[in-house]
Amino acid sequence: MLNVPSIEIYSSQKILEVKAAAGKIAQLKATKDVGLCHGGFDLVHPGHVKHFESAKRLCDVLFVSVTSDEFVEKRKGTGRPVYTDKLRAYAIAALDAVDFVVISNTEKGTDIIQQLKPSLYIKGPDYIGKLTPGIIAEREAIAAAGGKMVYTTEEHLSTTKIIEYIKKEVKDNTLLLVVDRDGTLITNNDFPGKDNNWKEKIELNGAVVDYIIALQTKFKTTKIVVSNQSGVARKYFDCSRVEEVNKHIASLLKTKNISIDNWQYCPDVDAEYAQKKGMAQFHEEFVKQKTARKPATDMVQKALQELKKSAKDFENIVVLGNSEDDKKLAENISARYIDVNGKKYKELLSEFG
């Protein structure tokens, strides 16, 4: 349930305690027809507004009683109401058609009818001819209070149906962002981690960082970093150093309010490539006939598996990179490719976003 603590229930003079409202209605009834609408009125929407406007045309003074949180939840279930009774009362009191609002801490409409005793109890057109026990009881209650039940003519619009529509039809603007590391996310492109003072040399790519910030502001973004790390196979450093570099980059990104959801790297090289260069230069363990190196999709698929997601979960997929391998990876996963080479933030933003 949503709440806004700064909005006080009595910040509107139109919101009355039940006892005060009953006294006011008793005075008004001497010369005026006093109407009462009652309900949960969760997520006040155009249907509610039209209902109140139509109700006001049937009476001189319109009161609206709002069912308290406890009984809305009891009737509608967990997660309802969306707004607290104080916020619902505040929103309704702001409408020109409504003269006064009360919060009804009772389960049934019959209870508030008996307490307020209005001249008219006003329902929507969908209640005309309805013979459920609840509506029959309300007709009897308003008759016993010396009033009568009348109906508006506006078409009914259900809050429950609106919520169901949002759940089923309104999709999140989702984006899978696949980011190359060296030369894209960071400016370094010469085996970062190779030197002992590597931390001093790591530099974020400012344009790319700003672009990621813009994308994650506009989209519900899942971000993964995939990188070929042949430096392991070349004996420049081991896997722990790659992970250490990733962790350091993650800490730098955190200061920019960027959180990477998954990091993947491939430490291998292709056997054919290693044979051409000379096998002595490579760790035999990391020389493979088939590797997960980009442009293969293995790292992306592994990241999605670890995140328990699939490509179908995203409306958009974008690869940020700086090489032909990155471009081909984008093709292989049916993604939009954005080459970051030499581009400033505004240039990147013009390509997608």
C-alpha positions in Angstrom: 0.0 0.0 0.0 1.4 3.4 -1.0 1.5 6.2 1.5 2.7 9.8 1.5 3.3 10.8 5.2 3.4 14.5 4.4 -0.3 14.5 3.4 -2.4 14.9 6.5 -6.0 13.8 6.6 -7.3 17.1 7.9 -5.3 19.2 5.5 -8.6 19.6 3.6 -11.5 21.3 5.4 -13.8 19.1 3.3 -12.8 15.9 5.2 -14.9 15.3 8.3 -15.0 12.8 11.1 -18.1 10.6 10.8 -19.8 12.1 13.9 -19.2 15.7 12.6 -20.5 14.6 9.1 -23.7 13.1 10.6 -24.4 16.4 12.5 -23.8 18.5 9.4 -26.1 16.3 7.3 -28.9 16.5 9.9 -28.7 20.3 9.6 -28.5 20.4 5.8 -31.4 18.1 5.3 -33.8 20.7 6.7 -33.5 22.6 3.4 -31.4 20.5 1.0 -31.2 17.1 -0.6 -28.0 15.5 0.8 -26.6 12.7 -1.4 -24.1 10.0 -0.3 -21.8 7.9 -2.5 -19.9 5.1 -0.8 -17.1 2.8 -1.8 -13.4 2.1 -1.7 -12.5 4.5 -4.6 -9.0 3.1 -5.0 -6.8 4.7 -7.6 -9.2 7.6 -8.2 -9.8 7.6 -12.0 -12.0 9.3 -14.6 -14.8 6.9 -14.0 -14.9 8.0 -10.3 -14.9 11.6 -11.3 -17.8 11.2 -13.8 -19.7 9.2 -11.1 -19.3 12.0 -8.6 -20.3 14.7 -11.2 -23.4 12.7 -12.1 -24.2 12.2 -8.4 -23.9 15.9 -7.7 -26.6 16.6 -10.3 -29.0 14.4 -8.3 -28.6 16.3 -5.0 -27.8 19.7 -3.5 -24.9 18.6 -1.3 -22.7 15.5 -2.0 -21.0 13.5 0.7 -18.6 10.7 -0.2 -17.7 8.0 2.3 -14.4 6.1 1.7 -14.1 2.6 3.0 -11.1 2.3 5.4 -8.0 0.2 4.5 -8.9 -2.7 6.7 -12.2 -3.5 4.9 -10.9 -2.8 1.4 -8.2 -5.4 1.9 -10.7 -7.8 3.4 -12.9 -7.5 0.3 -10.4 -7.0 -2.5 -7.5 -9.1 -1.1 -3.8 -8.6 -0.5 -2.3 -5.5 -2.3 -5.4 -3.5 -2.1 -6.1 -0.8 -1.6 -3.2 0.7 -3.6 -3.6 4.0 -1.7 -4.3 4.5 2.0 -7.8 5.7 3.0 -6.2 9.1 4.0 -4.8 9.5 0.5 -8.0 8.4 -1.2 -10.1 10.8 0.9 -7.6 13.6 0.1 -7.8 13.0 -3.6 -11.7 12.9 -3.6 -11.9 16.0 -1.5 -10.0 17.9 -4.2 -12.8 17.3 -6.7 -15.2 20.2 -7.3 -18.3 17.9 -7.5 -17.7 16.6 -3.9 -18.7 18.8 -1.0 -17.5 16.6 2.0 -15.7 13.3 2.5 -15.6 10.9 5.5 -13.6 7.7 6.1 -15.9 4.9 7.0 -14.3 2.4 9.4 -17.1 -0.1 8.9 -17.4 -3.2 6.7 -20.7 -2.5 4.9 -22.4 0.4 3.2 -25.5 -0.2 5.5 -23.4 0.9 8.5 -22.5 4.3 7.1 -26.0 4.9 5.8 -27.3 4.3 9.3 -24.7 6.6 10.8 -25.1 9.5 8.3 -28.8 9.2 7.3 -28.5 11.0 4.0 -31.5 12.1 1.8 -30.2 10.0 -1.1 -27.9 7.0 -1.4 -26.4 7.2 -4.8 -25.1 4.2 -6.8 -23.9 3.6 -10.3 -26.1 2.3 -13.1 -24.8 -1.2 -12.8 -26.7 -1.6 -9.5 -30.1 -0.9 -11.1 -32.3 -3.9 -10.6 -29.6 -5.8 -8.7 -30.9 -8.2 -6.1 -27.8 -9.3 -4.2 -28.2 -9.5 -0.4 -25.8 -6.5 -0.1 -27.7 -4.2 -2.3 -31.1 -5.2 -0.9 -29.7 -4.5 2.6 -28.6 -1.0 1.4 -32.0 -0.3 -0.1 -33.6 -1.2 3.2 -31.1 0.8 5.2 -31.7 4.1 3.2 -35.4 3.6 3.4 -35.2 3.1 7.2 -33.2 6.3 7.4 -36.0 8.2 5.6 -34.2 8.5 2.3 -34.1 6.7 -1.0 -31.7 5.0 -3.4 -31.1 6.7 -6.8 -28.7 5.9 -9.6 -26.3 7.8 -11.8 -26.3 7.3 -15.6 -22.6 7.3 -16.3 -21.0 4.1 -17.6 -19.2 2.1 -14.9 -15.4 1.9 -15.0 -13.9 -0.6 -12.6 -10.7 0.0 -10.7 -10.1 -3.7 -10.6 -10.3 -4.0 -14.4 -7.9 -1.0 -14.7 -5.4 -2.8 -12.5 -5.8 -6.1 -14.4 -5.3 -4.2 -17.7 -2.0 -2.7 -16.4 -0.8 -6.1 -15.2 -1.5 -7.8 -18.5 -1.1 -5.2 -21.2 1.3 -2.5 -20.0 4.8 -3.9 -20.6 8.0 -2.8 -19.0 10.3 -0.9 -21.3 13.0 -3.6 -20.9 16.5 -3.5 -22.3 19.3 -6.1 -22.2 22.6 -4.2 -22.5 25.6 -6.3 -23.4 28.8 -4.3 -22.9 32.4 -5.1 -24.1 34.9 -4.3 -21.4 38.3 -3.4 -22.8 38.2 -0.4 -25.1 34.5 0.1 -24.5 33.6 0.2 -20.8 37.1 1.2 -20.0 39.5 3.1 -22.3 42.3 0.5 -21.6 42.7 -2.0 -24.4 46.2 -3.5 -23.8 45.6 -6.4 -21.4 44.6 -4.4 -18.3 45.9 -6.3 -15.2 49.2 -7.2 -16.9 51.3 -4.6 -15.0 51.7 -4.5 -11.2 50.3 -0.9 -11.1 47.3 -1.8 -13.2 44.8 -0.1 -10.8 46.4 3.2 -11.4 45.9 2.8 -15.2 42.2 1.7 -15.3 40.1 4.5 -16.7 36.4 4.4 -17.3 35.1 5.5 -20.7 33.2 8.7 -19.7 31.0 8.8 -22.8 30.0 5.2 -22.4 29.4 5.5 -18.7 27.1 8.6 -19.3 25.3 6.7 -22.0 24.7 3.7 -19.7 23.3 6.1 -17.1 20.9 7.6 -19.6 19.8 4.1 -20.8 19.2 2.8 -17.3 17.1 5.9 -16.5 14.9 5.4 -19.5 14.7 1.6 -19.5 14.4 -1.3 -17.1 17.9 -2.4 -17.8 19.8 -5.6 -17.3 23.5 -5.1 -17.9 26.1 -7.7 -18.6 29.7 -7.3 -19.4 31.3 -9.9 -21.7 35.0 -9.9 -22.6 37.6 -12.0 -24.4 40.6 -12.3 -22.0 43.3 -14.1 -23.9 45.8 -12.6 -21.5 45.2 -15.6 -19.3 46.1 -18.0 -22.2 49.1 -15.8 -23.1 50.4 -16.2 -19.5 50.2 -12.5 -18.8 48.0 -13.0 -15.7 45.6 -15.7 -14.3 41.8 -15.8 -14.0 42.0 -14.4 -10.5 43.5 -11.2 -11.9 40.7 -10.9 -14.5 38.2 -11.2 -11.7 40.1 -8.7 -9.6 40.1 -6.2 -12.5 36.3 -6.8 -13.0 35.7 -6.1 -9.3 37.7 -2.9 -9.4 35.8 -1.7 -12.4 32.6 -2.5 -10.7 33.6 -0.4 -7.7 34.4 2.5 -10.0 31.0 2.1 -11.7 29.2 2.0 -8.4 30.4 5.6 -7.7 28.4 6.5 -10.9 25.3 4.6 -9.7 25.8 1.8 -12.3 25.5 -1.8 -11.2 26.5 -4.6 -13.6 24.2 -7.6 -13.2 26.6 -10.2 -14.5 30.2 -10.4 -15.6 31.5 -13.0 -18.1 34.9 -13.5 -19.6 36.6 -16.1 -21.8 40.3 -16.8 -20.9 40.8 -19.2 -23.9 42.3 -18.9 -27.4 41.5 -20.9 -30.5 43.9 -23.8 -31.1 44.5 -22.8 -34.7 45.5 -19.3 -33.6 47.8 -20.6 -30.9 49.5 -23.0 -33.4 50.2 -20.1 -35.8 51.7 -18.0 -33.0 53.6 -20.8 -31.4 52.2 -23.0 -28.7 55.0 -22.2 -26.3 53.5 -18.7 -25.8 50.3 -20.2 -24.4 49.0 -22.1 -21.4 48.0 -25.4 -22.9 45.0 -25.5 -20.5 43.5 -22.5 -22.2 44.0 -23.5 -25.8 40.7 -25.0 -27.1 39.4 -26.3 -30.4 36.1 -24.4 -29.6 36.0 -21.5 -27.3 33.3 -19.1 -25.8 35.1 -16.1 -27.2 33.1 -13.4 -28.9 31.6 -13.4 -31.5 30.2 -16.7 -30.1 27.1 -16.2 -28.0 28.1 -18.5 -25.1 29.0 -15.8 -22.6 25.7 -14.0 -23.2 23.7 -17.2 -22.9 25.6 -18.2 -19.7 24.9 -14.7 -18.2 21.2 -15.0 -19.0 21.1 -18.5 -17.5 22.7 -17.3 -14.3 20.2 -14.4 -14.1 17.3 -16.8 -14.9 16.3 -14.8 -17.9 16.1 -15.3 -21.6 16.3 -13.0 -24.6 12.5 -13.1 -24.9 12.2 -11.2 -21.7 13.5 -8.0 -23.3 11.9 -5.6 -25.7 15.3 -4.3 -26.8 18.8 -5.8 -26.9 21.8 -3.6 -27.4 25.5 -4.4 -27.7 28.1 -1.7 -27.0 31.5 -2.5 -28.4 34.5 -1.4 -30.4 35.5 -4.3 -32.6 34.3 -6.6 -35.4 33.8 -9.4 -32.8 31.4 -7.2 -30.9 29.6 -6.3 -34.1 29.2 -10.0 -35.1 28.1 -10.9 -31.5 25.3 -8.3 -31.9 24.3 -10.0 -35.2 24.4 -13.4 -33.6 22.0 -12.5 -30.8 19.8 -10.3 -33.1 20.8 -7.1 -31.2 21.3 -3.5 -32.2 25.1 -2.8 -32.3 26.5 0.5 -31.3 30.2 1.1 -32.1 31.6 3.4 -29.4 34.9 4.1 -31.1 35.7 7.9 -30.9 32.1 8.8 -30.1 31.0 11.3 -27.6 27.9 11.0 -25.3 25.5 12.9 -27.6 26.6 10.8 -30.6 25.9 7.6 -28.7 22.5 9.0 -27.5 21.5 9.7 -31.0 22.0 6.1 -32.1 19.6 4.6 -29.6 17.7 5.9 -26.6 
